[in-house]
Amino acid sequence: MKLLLHICCGPCSLKVIDMLQEDGLYNIQGYFFNPNIHPHEEFERRQQSTSQACAFKGIVLHISDAYDIESWQNFEGEGALRCEMCYRRRIEATAKYAAENGFTHFTTTLLVSPYQNHELIIEICNEMAEKYGVEFYYKDFRPGFREGQQQARDIGMYRQKYCGCIISFGEYQERLAIKKAKKEAMALAQAEAEDKKKKPEKKYLIKNKVVRELVSWTVTILAAFVIALIINTYVFRISQVDGISMRQTYQGGERVYMSRIPYIFGNPKHGDIVVFDSSMIDRNFFTDVKESLKYNVITYSLFDVAPPKKYYIKRVIAVEGDVIRITNEGVYVNDVLIEENYVNNSETPAYPMPGMSFDSNQWLTSLNEGIVVPEDHVFVMGDNRNHSTDSRALGFVPENDILGKVFE
């Protein structure tokens, strides 16, 4: 079987050729005959896309350069009659060319478009097959239309926007004009909408400008005060070392900087240096606020404010869940003797404390035997071990009493 395929344009031929080859037809040749395409630049674009498609699919292409717009312009019929004339002229030229050049069959890509009169095309093809003595090969190519268009997109092939004749070209121009008018109308409507969105002149709740400014400044100052209070309470706070319990690490009278932030998002860790409230009261937000108002950067700078005597600065030795055990040899955490290079090395550390023994009271006896740090508590000691009032005397320190971690 030698089949001549009439091709109206490149995109329509891609899937048709695939479907013919799937039917076992491999001796396929293309034929471009479309003399009514308007304008001539469009005719050339479609001829070029057809050449591209045949080259892509590897089939021979026969091209007719016949170009005749006048017969379409002069045709007196309208609508369906004009379309029938278009079908008939192209199909007859294909059947005649097939008969004259040794083809046994012919068909057309017009059968792939869902926008064409499929039944009329079949009727004309059968008529021309009988007239020229060459068989018409029929297949409904329409199911492959979308896939063929996608193939054209994938290889960057030109895809036309209208059927082809001068009438359809005029209709296409009208659609473009309508689309442009709609776009301009939408742009105008959007511009008007944007104008309406413009804020009208402000209407103030407080009409007196002086009062309004006073209220604004008052609100700003209060907001700044609250922010400063929060920062001083939880983010950044100053304290002053009083005594020698942390000697070697900190000296008496030295100011330290601490923050509660690490313990808002986490728990105390071994080795942390912390400031805590030695009174062991049940601290809350209002306690923090009260002390922040009294002890802060401003009061230290402008007034002779003495640091609170009830704050201790110590090092965390054990945290909740740890087993703390103190012997004359040193401090064990979870049965491991900890290395304490931060301890004052000017004198030998005494355990538990100078002048005391582990059997002097029940608490020290428990420490000597080993005791578990309870939940939400820590065990703290001073670095100047022989001169420190710490958990050996105070007991476990509740995490709630810790004002913050010291920045070393």
Backbone hydrogen bonds, N-H to C=O, Kabsch-Sander energy under -0.5 kcal/mol:
donor,donor_aa,acceptor,acceptor_aa,energy
3,L,1,M,-0.5
3,L,27,N,-2.3
4,L,105,H,-2.2
5,L,3,L,-0.6
5,L,29,Q,-3.3
6,H,4,L,-0.7
6,H,107,T,-2.9
7,I,31,Y,-2.6
13,S,9,C,-0.8
13,S,10,G,-1.2
14,L,10,G,-1.1
15,K,11,P,-0.6
16,V,12,C,-0.6
17,I,13,S,-2.6
18,D,14,L,-1.5
19,M,15,K,-2.6
20,L,16,V,-2.3
21,Q,17,I,-2.3
22,E,18,D,-2.2
23,D,19,M,-1.1
24,G,21,Q,-1.6
25,L,20,L,-2.1
26,Y,24,G,-0.8
28,I,26,Y,-1.5
29,Q,3,L,-2.2
30,G,60,V,-3.6
31,Y,5,L,-2.2
32,F,62,H,-3.0
33,F,7,I,-0.5
33,F,31,Y,-0.7
37,I,34,N,-1.2
38,H,164,G,-2.9
42,E,39,P,-0.6
43,F,39,P,-1.7
44,E,40,H,-2.2
45,R,41,E,-1.9
46,R,42,E,-2.4
47,Q,43,F,-2.1
48,Q,44,E,-2.3
49,S,45,R,-2.2
50,T,46,R,-2.0
51,S,47,Q,-2.0
52,Q,48,Q,-2.2
53,A,49,S,-2.3
54,C,50,T,-2.4
55,A,51,S,-2.2
56,F,52,Q,-2.2
57,K,53,A,-2.2
58,G,54,C,-1.3
59,I,54,C,-2.2
60,V,28,I,-0.6
62,H,30,G,-2.7
64,S,32,F,-2.6
65,D,63,I,-0.5
68,D,35,P,-2.3
72,W,69,I,-0.5
73,Q,69,I,-2.2
74,N,70,E,-2.7
75,F,71,S,-0.7
81,L,78,E,-1.7
83,C,79,G,-1.7
84,E,80,A,-2.5
85,M,81,L,-2.1
86,C,82,R,-1.8
87,Y,83,C,-2.7
88,R,84,E,-2.9
89,R,85,M,-2.1
90,R,86,C,-1.7
91,I,87,Y,-2.9
92,E,88,R,-2.3
93,A,89,R,-1.7
94,T,90,R,-1.7
95,A,91,I,-2.7
96,K,92,E,-2.5
97,Y,93,A,-2.1
98,A,94,T,-2.5
99,A,95,A,-2.3
100,E,96,K,-2.2
101,N,97,Y,-1.0
101,N,98,A,-0.5
102,G,99,A,-0.7
103,F,98,A,-2.5
104,T,2,K,-1.7
105,H,2,K,-2.1
106,F,135,E,-1.8
107,T,4,L,-2.0
109,T,6,H,-2.4
111,L,108,T,-1.2
112,V,109,T,-2.0
113,S,110,L,-0.7
116,Q,113,S,-1.0
118,H,116,Q,-1.4
121,I,117,N,-2.0
122,I,118,H,-2.0
123,E,119,E,-2.1
124,I,120,L,-2.4
125,C,121,I,-2.4
126,N,122,I,-2.4
127,E,123,E,-1.9
128,M,124,I,-2.5
129,A,125,C,-2.3
130,E,126,N,-1.9
131,K,127,E,-1.9
132,Y,128,M,-2.4
133,G,129,A,-1.1
134,V,129,A,-1.2
135,E,104,T,-1.9
137,Y,106,F,-2.8
137,Y,135,E,-0.6
138,Y,136,F,-0.7
141,F,139,K,-1.2
142,R,111,L,-0.6
144,G,141,F,-2.0
145,F,142,R,-2.1
148,G,144,G,-2.3
149,Q,145,F,-2.0
150,Q,146,R,-2.1
151,Q,147,E,-2.4
152,A,148,G,-2.0
153,R,149,Q,-2.0
154,D,150,Q,-2.6
155,I,151,Q,-1.8
156,G,153,R,-1.2
157,M,152,A,-2.8
169,F,165,C,-2.2
170,G,166,I,-1.8
171,E,167,I,-2.0
172,Y,168,S,-2.2
173,Q,169,F,-2.1
174,E,170,G,-1.9
175,R,171,E,-2.2
176,L,172,Y,-2.3
177,A,173,Q,-2.1
178,I,174,E,-2.5
179,K,175,R,-2.7
180,K,176,L,-2.5
181,A,177,A,-2.4
182,K,178,I,-2.5
183,K,179,K,-2.3
184,E,180,K,-2.5
185,A,181,A,-2.3
186,M,182,K,-2.6
187,A,183,K,-2.3
188,L,184,E,-2.2
189,A,185,A,-2.6
190,Q,186,M,-2.6
191,A,187,A,-2.2
192,E,188,L,-2.3
193,A,189,A,-2.3
194,E,190,Q,-2.3
195,D,191,A,-1.9
196,K,192,E,-1.8
197,K,193,A,-1.3
198,K,194,E,-0.6
198,K,195,D,-0.8
204,Y,202,K,-0.6
207,K,205,L,-0.7
212,R,208,N,-2.4
213,E,209,K,-2.3
214,L,210,V,-2.3
215,V,211,V,-2.7
216,S,212,R,-2.2
217,W,213,E,-2.6
218,T,214,L,-2.5
219,V,215,V,-2.7
220,T,216,S,-2.2
221,I,217,W,-2.7
222,L,218,T,-2.7
223,A,219,V,-2.5
224,A,220,T,-2.4
225,F,221,I,-2.6
226,V,222,L,-2.5
227,I,223,A,-2.3
228,A,224,A,-2.7
229,L,225,F,-2.5
230,I,226,V,-2.4
231,I,227,I,-2.5
232,N,228,A,-2.8
233,T,229,L,-2.1
234,Y,230,I,-2.8
235,V,230,I,-0.8
235,V,231,I,-1.4
236,F,231,I,-3.5
237,R,258,M,-2.3
239,S,256,V,-2.6
241,V,254,E,-3.5
247,R,244,I,-1.7
249,T,246,M,-1.9
250,Y,246,M,-2.9
253,G,241,V,-3.9
254,E,251,Q,-1.8
256,V,239,S,-3.0
258,M,237,R,-2.9
259,S,405,K,-1.8
260,R,234,Y,-1.7
261,I,234,Y,-1.3
263,Y,260,R,-1.4
264,I,260,R,-0.9
264,I,261,I,-1.3
265,F,261,I,-1.6
271,G,316,V,-3.0
272,D,269,K,-2.1
274,V,272,D,-0.6
274,V,314,K,-2.7
275,V,404,G,-2.0
276,F,312,Y,-2.5
277,D,401,D,-2.0
278,S,276,F,-0.7
278,S,310,K,-3.3
280,M,277,D,-1.4
283,R,281,I,-1.5
288,D,284,N,-2.0
289,V,285,F,-2.4
290,K,286,F,-2.5
291,E,287,T,-2.1
292,S,288,D,-2.3
293,L,289,V,-2.0
294,K,290,K,-1.0
295,Y,291,E,-3.3
296,N,294,K,-0.7
300,Y,296,N,-2.3
301,S,297,V,-1.7
302,L,298,I,-2.8
303,F,299,T,-1.9
305,V,303,F,-1.8
306,A,304,D,-0.6
311,Y,308,P,-1.0
312,Y,276,F,-2.6
314,K,274,V,-2.2
314,K,312,Y,-0.5
315,R,381,M,-2.6
316,V,272,D,-3.4
317,I,315,R,-0.5
317,I,379,F,-3.1
318,A,379,F,-1.6
320,E,377,H,-0.6
321,G,373,V,-2.9
322,D,319,V,-2.4
324,I,322,D,-0.7
324,I,371,I,-2.7
325,R,332,Y,-2.7
326,I,367,L,-1.9
327,T,330,G,-2.7
330,G,327,T,-0.6
332,Y,325,R,-3.7
333,V,336,V,-2.4
334,N,323,V,-3.1
334,N,332,Y,-0.5
336,V,333,V,-0.8
338,I,331,V,-2.3
343,V,340,E,-1.3
344,N,383,D,-2.0
347,E,344,N,-0.7
356,M,353,M,-2.0
360,S,357,S,-1.8
365,T,361,N,-2.0
366,S,362,Q,-2.2
367,L,363,W,-2.1
368,N,364,L,-2.1
369,E,365,T,-1.7
370,G,366,S,-2.0
371,I,324,I,-2.1
373,V,322,D,-3.1
377,H,374,P,-1.2
378,V,397,V,-2.1
379,F,318,A,-2.7
380,V,378,V,-0.5
381,M,315,R,-2.1
384,N,245,S,-2.8
385,R,383,D,-1.7
387,H,384,N,-2.4
388,S,385,R,-0.6
390,D,388,S,-0.9
391,S,380,V,-2.1
393,A,390,D,-2.4
394,L,390,D,-3.4
395,G,391,S,-1.1
397,V,378,V,-2.8
399,E,376,D,-2.6
401,D,398,P,-1.8
402,I,399,E,-1.4
403,L,275,V,-2.8
404,G,275,V,-1.2
405,K,259,S,-2.9
406,V,273,I,-3.1
407,F,257,Y,-3.3
408,E,406,V,-0.7
